[in-house]
Amino acid sequence: MESTSINSATDPPVEALVEDVYISLKFTWSAKEYTVSIAESDCVLDLKDKLFSLTRVPNERQKILGLVKGKLPDDSVRVAEMKFSPGKKFTLVGTPAGEEFKEISEDQLPDVVNDLDLQIDAASAEAKSMAQDKRNIRKILEATKNLNINVMHPLRPGKKLLVLDLDYTLLDTKPLTSGMLPAEECARPGLHEFLELVYRHYDICIWSQTKWTWLEAKLVELGMVGDESRNYKISFVLDHVPMFKVFSTRDGKPFSHAVKALRIIWEHFPQFGPQNTAHVDDLSRNFVLNPGEGIKISAFKLDGTLEAQNDHELEKLGRYLVWLASHTDFGEVDHKNWKKIARALKETGHKWSPPIVSGSRRMFVQPTRTERASVVDTPPSADLENKFTPRADMLGFKLEVPAKTQGTERPIYLDMQATTPLDPRVLDSMLPFYTDQYGNPHTDLIGAESKDIVFTSGATESNNMIIKGVARFNKEKKNHVITTQTEHKCVLDSCRKLSEEGFEITYLPVQPNGVVDLNVLEGAIRPTTSLVSIMAVNNETGVIQPLKDIGAIVGKHRGVYFHTDAAQAVGKIPLDVNAMGIDLLSISGHKIYGPKGVGAAYVRRRPRVRLDPIISGGGQERGLRSGTLPSTLVVGLGEACRLANLEMKGESLLMALKDVALSSGSACTSASLEPSYVLRALGAAEDMAHSSLRFGMGRFTTEAEVDFVIEKIVAVVQRLRDMSPLWEMVQEGIDISTIDWGQTQH
């Protein structure tokens, strides 16, 4: 047997080999504070083992909240590699072994099961007397000093405060305590959707008149705490301990009631007060010390019956709280009539629908069940801003007023590359989600199962997210990005930003026909290249790049990804990301007759493409793009993509415009006097680049309109000359080719 000896003269002592740096962490569990010491060389598993030794909460049941940002790392990750939150404090949630949820003892069950409510009008003289009583004020301040509120998730600047009861407000407790139903089936309908909605405006506190063990178990079982997939966070939780006793009479005898004094919270968090706090409870007695903040909700005691599914209290409450959040002072609002306000908001929402304007204003009225939207024309107003709309009668909609109204003529829109009008069928799909439905747009609203799609605000954000994200994620090993001189401005600007950060950018020239030279592309790829970004269809020239050939070239180089800006391609040419070897792709909604303000990014997952997010926050879209999504716009984008796929080969539908709408270049650079950098990259002379016009035909363009444009082109050019300062310069004999327009060469 061989043995290893230690040479005392040359080797360090054994004690030095095992020396380590220890970190002291503080955590709260079951309303008690603990301290745990952990070595930097330990793993997450070692931390869980120590927590188990202190609390007897098994590792698999431990929910560690607030120790690190986001999800706790894998068990094998070293403590030294973890980035702790400031203060190194966290909250542990979990039930000890032998005290599982179903075995909670009777003394831990909620004492509100058979509770009788104190019928005191929150605005009554009795309630005001309780709130102003010196004894009550003094006792509240004393209770505040002795209470330690553990913040599970940081309070966000500028948010209001929502204090929510749990038992019979968000949860039917009786079938849960009797063991009839599991926790998730006892939750009030729409619970998580409601919390996601109000979390946009409020920090959330759960205050329950129960013991901590019971409260903790319910929150975990319901998925309100510890579930990273939820798009909301519970900021802090209060149990029965800070409940405050007040006295009244019952059956002619003195009787004490435990109520909730919001001042206890306000003393701890002075950013909150009567002006920005809402308190929701099914027991009106809990409002007696804060009569102005109480919102009484009907108790949810349906025992898991079918009637429970017809409970819409949280839907109404969510609508009301969003409306309330727009007020700077909640004291100006009387919550007594909150249900009437919520009902009125819903009715107003049903009557409202986003208008689409043409020569006369068209409003697409929300359909009922299987009926399609009808079209109602109203007289045009003087301040119309939207310029075009498709003729709805060509899409099967009923046209109430003749297509041509007296004194107006339909213009012809030939600037489809800049933007497309919203297809009425797309609007039809969006309308129900403006008023009736809210929830998780990732799944419920569009039925999406693919995890390759990330929703954004449009192709510009998608391009920024992909180009910057991929480059920055790989910057330690790869610092080179390839693109072309004819890309969209947002791509070029993103590359310029990366160049300022130290990245090397290669701007490939294009051939006179606008197509990239594949040999030049292959020669430009280096071992340090992380991304090749080449747009599918140019927004000015319409040139289609050989995507499949480009994908094949890029695919030969391990660790190099192919991105294409497909804003002008989706719905116009067939695209297959797998057949074409595309790893990342950008989509715009308003380029395919969908709504403005929404787009998407395709990010391949197999093999997975990694990128650093440029928007951080709640971790939506699998952490790639945080922020609550506009669900109605996402629905519209989905419908626009469906229609684009069905109708890609072209249609013959009319537009409604005045004269001809076109442009002299990219919509994103229309405010600039510089000649088109795309045409200059193709070798066009200065005067040719300045005098170019862009015509874009789309879904609602007909041959007759094109013929009309050809006849009108001379007049259009003359009008543009009259508007152009460059034409005046040419008339004065100035050689515009000698002018430095500020467009850098790459």
PyMOL commands that set and color helices and strands:
alter all, ss='L'
color gray80, all
select helices_A, chain A and resi 14-17+44-55+59-61+79-81+101-103+106-108+125-132+134-146+173-177+183-186+191-199+212-222+263-268+284-287+306-310+313-324+330-332+335-351+392-395+424-430+432-435+459-473+489-500+518-524+547-555+621-623+631-646+667-669+677-681+686-690+703-723+725-731+736-738
alter helices_A, ss='H'
color red, helices_A
select strands_A, chain A and resi 22-29+32-39+63-65+89-93+160-164+202-207+236-238+244-250+253-259+277-281+294-296+356-357+361-364+375-378+389-390+412-413+453-456+480-484+504-508+529-533+561-565+584-588+599-603+655-656+660-661
alter strands_A, ss='S'
color yellow, strands_A
deselect
rebuild
show_as cartoon
